[in-house]
Amino acid sequence: MTDIVSQDFEMMQDEESIKISDNRAININDSHIQLGVIKSYDHQKRTAKIQPLIGMTNGDNEYDDLPLLTNVPILHLGTDSYIIHMPIKENDVVILFVCDRDISALDKTDKRNVPTYSESNRMFSMSDAVAMPITFRQYGVQVSNNNAITIESIDASTKIELVNGAITLTSSNVNINGNVSINGDLSLNGTFTNNGVNMTNHTHGGVSSGGESTQGPQ
């Protein structure tokens, strides 16, 4: 078939050419992978309202925003046992992946690791999009160590770096709930406090010569 773009304007006014042109416009504007911005987020359901960032043009070359997407599942890396959770908030950027078939049946069960059926015959619909949070900022983000695997806040105040057999943790405050076992040497540069007692500069009472033991640290 001759490409209608190369034809004269008058030759494009028949019904078939107009239909072909409209179909091409639809195909051009189909989104299988798209960028979006979070408008609201349900922390319990881990679903969001998302506005696609890249709109569409119609046959008259007029621009329109794509409609707001609702109840979009947010993808977090994880398994049935563990999850890496991102603190999603309004105006965060996500990448949208449009599934080939209807995924609405998956929202009716927590057992998303078993085969399910498609509730309709729709294909490649933005209604079946899932989203993953990303940092789509080419400028203004400076990673501290480009040679390390890094989990880092944008302002670099809190980070974990894995590189060359070492783990570096940077934070103004670290809380550990549970027992800690260390197989190796411990080097401390700072104050060590145990049960409210400063173990770095503490004193002992009841000191006298002989075989008596001192009192506990104070």
Secondary structure, DSSP 8 states (H G I E B T S, - for coil): ---GGGS-GGGG-SHHHHHHHHHHHHHHH--SEEEEEEEEEETTTTEEEEEESS-EE-TT--EE----EEEEEB--SB-SS-B------TT-EEEEEE-SB--GGGGG-S-TTS----SS--BS-GGGEEEEE----SSS---S-TTSEEEE-TTSSSEEEEETTEEEEE-S-----S-----S-----S--EETTEESSS--BS---SSS-----B-
